[in-house]
Amino acid sequence: MPIPARFKGAFPRNLLRLSLSTCAGALLLSGCSKPPMLEKVQGFAEGTTYHISWWSKKPVPVADIKAGFNTTLAQIDKELSTYRKDSYISRFNQSHSTDWQPASKDFIELLEIAKDIEHKTQGCYDPTIGPLFDLWGFQNNVLHVPTQAQIDAVKGDLGMDKIKIDPAKMQIRKTVAQLQIDLSSMGEGYTIGKLSQVLEANGINNYLVEFGGDMKIKGHKPNGDKWRIAIEKPVMDKKNDSPEVYKIVTINDEKGVTLDTSGTYHHNFDVNGKEYSHILDPRTGAPVTHNLVSASVFGSDPRVSDAWATAMLCLGPQEGKAVAAKEHLPVFFITNDNGKFDNDQSEALATSKRVTFEKNE
């Protein structure tokens, strides 16, 4: 799994960037009609950046949209931020009570998604994995290779099965007092969904919301062209830390497409000549050893595709593709074989008409 939210400032998860221009195009209108303008907002929240573009035939004050974004981001921070001691999730983690506690509908839905994907991956996806990151020394950016006994001791207190949910009464509880949960593996997807709701509540149905590299794309550009996005090449330019384009994707489905990417290549550690990935497999308690370096999951619910992207990085190329086939998931895989990149698609993506991959030049 990727670094929990509390580490995002140190280990950014910008694994997919909007690398193509989204400049406004003029509609071919007759007379003196003023064409719709492409509005843009960008900022910093949850330890990462966001870029949002939209247009609407009916003018909507940008200030109103910005205010809606700010209110939404503040609400999310108050509920899910592990940086804040007063957030709901921090208070839940700090409490050693195993009694039922009230929870919001959104929080319960995130837990239900997590439980579902943990089950479908046989434990490879697990938002309670935080203590393992601490054990390996990721919290202080100083890798410590623990013993198997230490790993086993920590693993005994992990697992989504140790969180009980009562949706009817809107409450949750943990069965292990020290259990902690970190929903950052769905945090960006969840935020994208909420920001998209702000736009749609204002009658805006043509937009591109990018948050931390993940996206939701709906409608088309002002001139009628389809939105085009880029999947990042899984290597960083060490000189300027800028991303490179690996694949360009055209969005055909105007009803809305989500795209969430996770990767192993942004942060690795080397100890005594051995390299360790920051992606941990909850089943073993140790970093993954496969050669899958990037997984991009397309979908309709950004929370779900975000979680599945994380899960794919744990599963690896073979197991990941098998699970993707079973669950009919559209996934784009990039592997690294001794410095040579190769890519593959799940069957659901290869046969999908929702998106089109442009051929390499």
Order of alpha helices (4+ residues) and beta strands (2+ residues): beta-beta-alpha-alpha-beta-alpha-alpha-alpha-beta-beta-alpha-beta-beta-beta-beta-beta-beta-beta-beta-beta-beta-alpha-alpha-beta-beta-alpha-beta
